[in-house]
Amino acid sequence: MAAGALLAVGLWTPVAGSLIALFGAWYALSLPKHLWSGVLLATVGAALGLIGPGAWSIDARLFGWKRIDVGDRTDT
């Protein structure tokens, strides 16, 4: 519940997403009857952990929103 609360307010998004992914993997492996719900939880948690904070999250306010600008590609 703590990781879900952190995700809801947008604080420590990569850490919270990773914790949710670990919990989802544990849930899938420990309860084979509910395998696919655990796999879904682990996948969503991993995706959130890798994507990182959104534009309006507390993480973005504290640490800045990371943006990658790809310049024009010139062949020489």
MDTraj code that builds the backbone (N, CA, C; nanometers):
import mdtraj as md
import numpy as np

residues = "MET ALA ALA GLY ALA LEU LEU ALA VAL GLY LEU TRP THR PRO VAL ALA GLY SER LEU ILE ALA LEU PHE GLY ALA TRP TYR ALA LEU SER LEU PRO LYS HIS LEU TRP SER GLY VAL LEU LEU ALA THR VAL GLY ALA ALA LEU GLY LEU ILE GLY PRO GLY ALA TRP SER ILE ASP ALA ARG LEU PHE GLY TRP LYS ARG ILE ASP VAL GLY ASP ARG THR ASP THR".split()
xyz = np.array([
    [0.0821, -0.1190, 0.0000],
    [0.0000, 0.0000, 0.0000],
    [0.0863, 0.1252, 0.0000],
    [0.2023, 0.1177, 0.0629],
    [0.2893, 0.2343, 0.0686],
    [0.3423, 0.2688, -0.0708],
    [0.3804, 0.1674, -0.1481],
    [0.4293, 0.1926, -0.2839],
    [0.3185, 0.2497, -0.3711],
    [0.1962, 0.2020, -0.3548],
    [0.0826, 0.2566, -0.4293],
    [0.0549, 0.4010, -0.3916],
    [0.0693, 0.4336, -0.2644],
    [0.0503, 0.5720, -0.2206],
    [0.1589, 0.6625, -0.2779],
    [0.2820, 0.6144, -0.2816],
    [0.3900, 0.6937, -0.3407],
    [0.3653, 0.7174, -0.4888],
    [0.3155, 0.6169, -0.5584],
    [0.2837, 0.6339, -0.7001],
    [0.1684, 0.7314, -0.7196],
    [0.0712, 0.7281, -0.6311],
    [-0.0457, 0.8150, -0.6444],
    [-0.0082, 0.9618, -0.6318],
    [0.0864, 0.9938, -0.5435],
    [0.1270, 1.1333, -0.5284],
    [0.2459, 1.1693, -0.6171],
    [0.3061, 1.0704, -0.6797],
    [0.4170, 1.0979, -0.7710],
    [0.5482, 1.1217, -0.7011],
    [0.5730, 1.0524, -0.5939],
    [0.6974, 1.0680, -0.5196],
    [0.7751, 0.9374, -0.5248],
    [0.9023, 0.9459, -0.5586],
    [0.9906, 0.8294, -0.5698],
    [0.9335, 0.7280, -0.6676],
    [0.8949, 0.7756, -0.7834],
    [0.8276, 0.6915, -0.8828],
    [0.9103, 0.5695, -0.9240],
    [1.0393, 0.5832, -0.9564],
    [1.1148, 0.4625, -0.9957],
    [1.1256, 0.3601, -0.8834],
    [1.1423, 0.4065, -0.7610],
    [1.1540, 0.3149, -0.6469],
    [1.0202, 0.2459, -0.6216],
    [0.9121, 0.3237, -0.6222],
    [0.7794, 0.2670, -0.5979],
    [0.7404, 0.1687, -0.7086],
    [0.7691, 0.2027, -0.8330],
    [0.7397, 0.1116, -0.9435],
    [0.8171, -0.0178, -0.9334],
    [0.9423, -0.0079, -0.8910],
    [1.0241, -0.1285, -0.8745],
    [0.9708, -0.2159, -0.7616],
    [0.9283, -0.1532, -0.6520],
    [0.8706, -0.2301, -0.5417],
    [0.7424, -0.3006, -0.5840],
    [0.6603, -0.2327, -0.6615],
    [0.5368, -0.2936, -0.7098],
    [0.5677, -0.4085, -0.8059],
    [0.6700, -0.3929, -0.8891],
    [0.7096, -0.5010, -0.9802],
    [0.7580, -0.6228, -0.9020],
    [0.8357, -0.6005, -0.7978],
    [0.8829, -0.7119, -0.7149],
    [0.7663, -0.7805, -0.6439],
    [0.6734, -0.7010, -0.5917],
    [0.5573, -0.7593, -0.5255],
    [0.4722, -0.8389, -0.6249],
    [0.4560, -0.7858, -0.7457],
    [0.3792, -0.8574, -0.8475],
    [0.4440, -0.9895, -0.8857],
    [0.5761, -0.9903, -0.8975],
    [0.6468, -1.1145, -0.9301],
    [0.6330, -1.2151, -0.8164],
    [0.6462, -1.1678, -0.6929],
    [0.6285, -1.2568, -0.5786],
    [0.4863, -1.3115, -0.5734],
    [0.3898, -1.2268, -0.6007],
    [0.2492, -1.2671, -0.6006],
    [0.2228, -1.3728, -0.7079],
    [0.2793, -1.3537, -0.8248],
    [0.2598, -1.4494, -0.9344],
    [0.3241, -1.5844, -0.9027],
    [0.4398, -1.5822, -0.8393],
    [0.5096, -1.7071, -0.8104],
    [0.4535, -1.7792, -0.6880],
    [0.4045, -1.7056, -0.5913],
    [0.3568, -1.7703, -0.4694],
    [0.2120, -1.8176, -0.4794],
    [0.1325, -1.7568, -0.5663],
    [-0.0068, -1.7972, -0.5837],
    [-0.0314, -1.8336, -0.7296],
    [-0.0012, -1.9557, -0.7689],
    [-0.0167, -1.9930, -0.9101],
    [-0.1610, -1.9849, -0.9601],
    [-0.2563, -1.9860, -0.8685],
    [-0.3961, -1.9737, -0.9091],
    [-0.4239, -1.8354, -0.9687],
    [-0.3510, -1.7350, -0.9220],
    [-0.3684, -1.5974, -0.9695],
    [-0.2442, -1.5519, -1.0463],
    [-0.1937, -1.6364, -1.1315],
    [-0.0687, -1.6093, -1.2027],
    [-0.0778, -1.4837, -1.2880],
    [-0.1823, -1.4716, -1.3686],
    [-0.1875, -1.3624, -1.4650],
    [-0.2119, -1.2265, -1.3998],
    [-0.2797, -1.2209, -1.2875],
    [-0.2949, -1.0923, -1.2198],
    [-0.1610, -1.0478, -1.1608],
    [-0.0804, -1.1420, -1.1124],
    [0.0533, -1.1084, -1.0641],
    [0.1457, -1.0645, -1.1762],
    [0.1349, -1.1311, -1.2912],
    [0.2169, -1.0926, -1.4071],
    [0.1781, -0.9525, -1.4541],
    [0.0486, -0.9236, -1.4559],
    [0.0036, -0.7899, -1.4955],
    [0.0535, -0.6841, -1.3984],
    [0.0440, -0.7109, -1.2688],
    [0.0920, -0.6162, -1.1685],
    [0.2423, -0.5930, -1.1815],
    [0.3176, -0.6994, -1.2026],
    [0.4624, -0.6868, -1.2182],
    [0.4979, -0.6080, -1.3439],
    [0.4257, -0.6303, -1.4510],
    [0.4529, -0.5593, -1.5761],
    [0.4226, -0.4106, -1.5645],
    [0.3101, -0.3779, -1.5051],
    [0.2741, -0.2367, -1.4881],
    [0.3721, -0.1678, -1.3932],
    [0.4099, -0.2344, -1.2856],
    [0.5066, -0.1765, -1.1924],
    [0.6420, -0.1536, -1.2571],
    [0.6878, -0.2493, -1.3373],
    [0.8158, -0.2333, -1.4068],
    [0.8096, -0.1197, -1.5081],
    [0.6979, -0.1094, -1.5797],
    [0.6837, -0.0009, -1.6768],
    [0.6856, 0.1345, -1.6078],
    [0.6147, 0.1468, -1.4977],
    [0.6149, 0.2738, -1.4242],
    [0.7523, 0.3047, -1.3665],
    [0.8211, 0.2020, -1.3202],
    [0.9550, 0.2230, -1.2673],
    [1.0541, 0.2676, -1.3733],
    [1.0388, 0.2174, -1.4948],
    [1.1305, 0.2545, -1.6023],
    [1.0947, 0.3883, -1.6667],
    [0.9659, 0.4198, -1.6735],
    [0.9249, 0.5461, -1.7348],
    [0.9624, 0.6644, -1.6463],
    [0.9417, 0.6506, -1.5175],
    [0.9768, 0.7566, -1.4245],
    [0.8628, 0.8537, -1.4005],
    [0.8928, 0.9675, -1.3397],
    [0.7887, 1.0612, -1.2994],
    [0.7255, 1.1332, -1.4170],
    [0.6025, 1.1711, -1.3984],
    [0.5320, 1.2493, -1.4990],
    [0.5614, 1.3969, -1.4846],
    [0.5057, 1.4768, -1.5716],
    [0.5336, 1.6208, -1.5736],
    [0.4788, 1.6920, -1.4509],
    [0.3697, 1.6429, -1.3942],
    [0.3064, 1.7115, -1.2815],
    [0.3250, 1.6379, -1.1498],
    [0.4281, 1.5583, -1.1367],
    [0.4508, 1.4837, -1.0139],
    [0.5410, 1.5620, -0.9189],
    [0.5455, 1.5159, -0.7951],
    [0.6335, 1.5796, -0.6967],
    [0.7793, 1.5562, -0.7347],
    [0.8109, 1.4390, -0.7900],
    [0.9477, 1.4122, -0.8364],
    [0.9915, 1.5147, -0.9407],
    [0.9021, 1.5481, -1.0323],
    [0.9375, 1.6455, -1.1360],
    [0.9594, 1.7837, -1.0751],
    [0.8826, 1.8175, -0.9746],
    [0.9010, 1.9468, -0.9072],
    [1.0320, 1.9512, -0.8302],
    [1.0680, 1.8401, -0.7656],
    [1.1893, 1.8378, -0.6844],
    [1.3163, 1.8267, -0.7678],
    [1.3155, 1.7400, -0.8683],
    [1.4380, 1.7087, -0.9408],
    [1.4382, 1.7549, -1.0851],
    [1.3292, 1.8083, -1.1322],
    [1.3213, 1.8515, -1.2714],
    [1.2740, 1.7397, -1.3613],
    [1.2139, 1.7783, -1.4709],
    [1.1603, 1.6817, -1.5654],
    [1.2661, 1.6566, -1.6703],
    [1.3088, 1.5337, -1.6840],
    [1.4153, 1.4991, -1.7788],
    [1.3593, 1.4973, -1.9201],
    [1.4314, 1.5616, -2.0098],
    [1.3891, 1.5677, -2.1485],
    [1.5103, 1.5447, -2.2370],
    [1.4934, 1.4610, -2.3351],
    [1.6019, 1.4307, -2.4276],
    [1.5682, 1.4938, -2.5607],
    [1.6518, 1.5842, -2.6062],
    [1.6321, 1.6474, -2.7367],
    [1.7256, 1.5809, -2.8376],
    [1.6668, 1.5278, -2.9399],
    [1.7450, 1.4636, -3.0459],
    [1.7592, 1.5654, -3.1570],
    [1.8826, 1.6024, -3.1855],
    [1.9097, 1.7017, -3.2889],
    [1.8970, 1.6437, -3.4281],
    [1.9102, 1.7309, -3.5267],
    [1.9069, 1.6857, -3.6651],
    [2.0260, 1.5971, -3.6927],
    [2.0017, 1.4955, -3.7683],
    [2.1078, 1.4011, -3.8030],
    [2.1642, 1.4404, -3.9379],
    [2.2913, 1.4680, -3.9409],
    [2.3562, 1.5044, -4.0665],
    [2.4579, 1.3962, -4.1010],
    [2.4557, 1.3564, -4.2250],
    [2.5515, 1.2563, -4.2724],
    [2.6735, 1.3293, -4.3279],
    [2.7908, 1.2834, -4.2881],
    [2.9146, 1.3450, -4.3411],
    [2.9932, 1.2467, -4.4221],
])
top = md.Topology()
chain = top.add_chain()
for i, resn in enumerate(residues, 1):
    res = top.add_residue(resn, chain, resSeq=i)
    for name in ("N", "CA", "C"):
        top.add_atom(name, md.element.get_by_symbol(name[0]), res)
traj = md.Trajectory(xyz[None], top)
